[in-house]
């Protein structure tokens, strides 16, 4: 039976992916002094919502998968993440080591140990694939204790945001920072979808106010 598509989920997911692409394109253009002012400002404006939206939607879409048995989750989801992350880590390592220096991370591709440490502390734009794999595993493992787990993860995220917990590796920091968004989506996705469908205007206004506040603080 085909799964019913929800328009706003598709729009949110597509929009967040476009914002991520825009960010990475602008980062490399900035290194060459070619970045457009408009795109630079666009990245700054949407920074507070870009990854939270991406991981929340990813969590909502993962709600069914984490309720599968462990064998199904590992084979259908985690295996794909491991394959994608491993393949593209190797491709990047070869390209930046043999063809062109990475302008943002010049050390990429210069040492064999990167192929191992990347699985623990990624240092590239592939970090989100690594994070998704860990989020899926955490969402499945903590499903029986989701309420206290979400409170704990929210506290850890807040401490990371406030700088009290500060991993040296940016991917590890992002893992802690965005975990509540994915887990909330995975555990409470149906309620989120139902609420947005029932009170779209109210929740839209609250979201717009929150976005405006975050954007103003980041300006």
C-alpha positions in Angstrom: 0.0 0.0 0.0 1.5 3.3 -1.0 2.3 5.8 1.8 0.3 9.0 1.6 2.5 12.0 0.9 2.2 15.1 2.9 2.9 18.3 0.9 4.5 20.4 3.7 6.9 17.6 4.6 8.1 17.3 1.1 8.5 21.1 0.9 10.3 21.3 4.2 12.7 18.5 3.3 13.4 19.9 -0.2 13.8 23.4 1.1 16.3 22.3 3.9 18.3 20.3 1.4 18.5 23.3 -1.0 19.6 25.5 1.9 22.4 23.0 2.7 23.5 23.0 -0.9 23.5 26.8 -0.9 25.6 26.9 2.2 28.3 24.6 0.9 28.4 26.2 -2.5 28.8 29.6 -0.8 31.5 28.3 1.5 33.8 27.3 -1.4 33.0 30.5 -3.4 33.9 32.6 -0.3 37.3 31.0 -0.2 37.8 32.1 -3.8 36.4 35.6 -3.1 33.5 34.9 -5.5 30.6 34.5 -3.0 27.4 36.6 -3.7 26.4 39.0 -0.9 22.8 37.9 -1.4 23.6 34.2 -0.9 25.8 35.0 2.0 23.0 36.8 3.7 20.6 34.1 2.8 22.8 31.5 4.6 23.0 33.7 7.7 19.2 34.3 7.7 18.3 30.6 7.5 21.1 29.3 9.8 18.8 29.0 12.8 16.4 26.7 11.0 18.4 24.9 8.2 19.6 21.8 10.1 16.8 21.7 12.7 14.2 21.5 10.0 16.3 18.9 8.1 16.7 16.6 11.1 13.1 17.1 12.3 11.7 16.0 9.0 14.2 13.2 8.8 13.0 12.0 12.2 9.3 12.2 11.2 10.1 10.1 8.1 12.0 7.6 10.3 9.2 7.0 12.7 8.1 3.8 11.0 11.6 2.5 10.5 12.7 2.7 14.1 9.6 0.6 15.1 10.9 -2.2 12.8 12.9 -5.0 14.3 16.6 -4.6 14.7 17.5 -6.8 11.8 15.2 -4.8 9.5 16.6 -1.4 10.7 20.2 -2.5 10.3 19.7 -3.9 6.9 17.4 -1.4 5.3 18.7 1.8 6.8 22.0 1.6 8.7 23.7 -0.5 6.0 22.8 2.2 3.4 24.2 5.0 5.6 27.4 3.0 6.2 27.8 2.4 2.5 27.2 6.0 1.5 29.4 7.4 4.1 32.3 5.0 3.5 32.1 5.3 -0.3 32.0 9.1 -0.4 34.6 9.4 2.4 37.0 7.4 0.2 36.1 9.4 -2.9 36.7 12.7 -1.1 40.0 11.4 0.4 41.3 10.3 -3.0 40.2 13.5 -4.8 41.5 16.0 -2.3 44.7 14.0 -1.7 45.5 13.4 -5.4 43.7 16.0 -7.5 42.9 19.2 -5.7 43.5 20.6 -2.2 40.4 21.2 -0.2 40.3 25.0 0.3 38.3 24.7 3.5 40.1 21.7 5.0 43.5 21.5 3.4 44.6 18.5 5.4 41.8 16.3 3.9 43.3 13.5 1.9 46.8 13.8 3.3 46.8 10.9 5.8 45.6 7.3 5.8 44.3 7.5 9.3 41.6 9.9 8.2 39.8 6.9 6.7 39.5 5.5 10.2 39.1 8.6 12.4 36.3 9.8 10.0 34.0 7.1 11.4 34.4 8.6 14.9 35.0 12.3 14.2 34.0 13.3 10.6 35.6 16.4 9.3 33.7 17.0 6.1 30.2 17.8 4.8 29.4 14.1 5.0 28.9 14.4 8.7 25.1 14.4 8.4 25.1 10.9 7.0 27.1 9.7 10.0 24.8 11.6 12.3 21.6 10.1 10.7 23.0 6.6 11.2 23.6 7.3 14.9 20.3 9.0 15.3 18.5 6.0 13.9 20.3 3.7 16.3 19.6 5.9 19.3 16.0 6.4 18.4 15.5 2.6 18.2 17.5 1.8 21.4 15.8 4.5 23.5 12.3 4.0 22.2 11.1 2.3 25.5 12.3 5.3 27.5 11.6 8.0 25.0 10.3 10.7 27.4 13.2 10.8 29.9 15.6 10.3 27.1 14.3 13.3 25.2 14.5 15.5 28.3 18.1 14.4 28.8 19.0 14.9 25.1 17.4 18.4 25.2 19.5 19.3 28.3 22.6 18.0 26.6 21.8 20.0 23.4 21.2 23.2 25.5 24.5 22.7 27.2 26.2 22.3 23.9 24.5 25.4 22.5 25.6 27.3 25.5 29.2 26.2 25.2 29.3 24.2 28.5 29.7 21.0 26.5 32.0 21.6 23.6 33.5 18.7 21.7 36.5 19.7 19.6 35.1 18.0 16.5 32.3 20.0 14.8 30.4 16.9 13.7 30.3 15.6 17.3 29.1 19.0 18.4 26.4 19.0 15.8 25.4 15.5 16.7 24.6 16.7 20.3 23.1 19.9 19.1 20.6 18.5 16.7 19.7 15.2 18.4 16.5 16.5 20.0 15.1 17.5 16.6 15.5 14.1 15.0 14.4 12.2 18.1 11.3 14.3 18.7 10.4 13.8 15.0 11.0 10.0 15.2 9.1 9.5 18.5 6.4 12.0 18.2 6.1 12.4 14.4 2.4 11.4 14.0 1.5 14.0 16.7 3.5 16.7 15.1 1.9 16.0 11.7 -1.5 15.9 13.2 -1.0 19.1 15.1 0.3 21.0 12.1 -2.7 19.7 10.1 -5.1 20.8 12.8 -3.7 24.2 13.8 -1.5 25.3 10.8 -2.1 29.0 11.2 -1.4 29.1 15.0 1.7 26.9 14.7 2.8 28.8 11.6 2.7 32.1 13.5 4.6 30.7 16.4 7.2 29.2 14.1 7.5 32.5 12.2 7.9 34.4 15.5 10.6 32.0 16.7 12.4 32.2 13.3 12.3 36.0 13.4 13.7 36.1 16.9 16.5 33.6 16.1 17.4 35.5 12.9 17.4 38.8 14.7 19.7 37.5 17.4 22.0 36.0 14.8 22.1 39.2 12.7 
